[in-house]
Amino acid sequence: MADDKTLLVRYGKRLRKARLEKGLTQLELAHKAGVSVNHYALIERGEKNPSVTTFTSIIEVLGLKPNDILQK
């Protein structure tokens, strides 16, 4: 099983891919999700584990379901 850091990096890459597919900058996504751009950038790089509330806000902006990011 992958360790926590590996999972965070994997999920961050999926968030980045989805953000780019939507044509959003980190700043735009962070603003729409109600988080700071620095906080979002840390999540996307896999350096920060978002709260459930923050994760939900981000995936709603991206039009995704949790499993779109969290699947193996």
Sequence and secondary structure as in RCSB ss.txt:
>XXXX:A:sequence
MADDKTLLVRYGKRLRKARLEKGLTQLELAHKAGVSVNHYALIERGEKNPSVTTFTSIIEVLGLKPNDILQK
>XXXX:A:secstr
   HHHHHHHHHHHHHHHHHHTT  HHHHHHHHTS HHHHHHHHTTSS   HHHHHHHHHHHT  HHHHH  
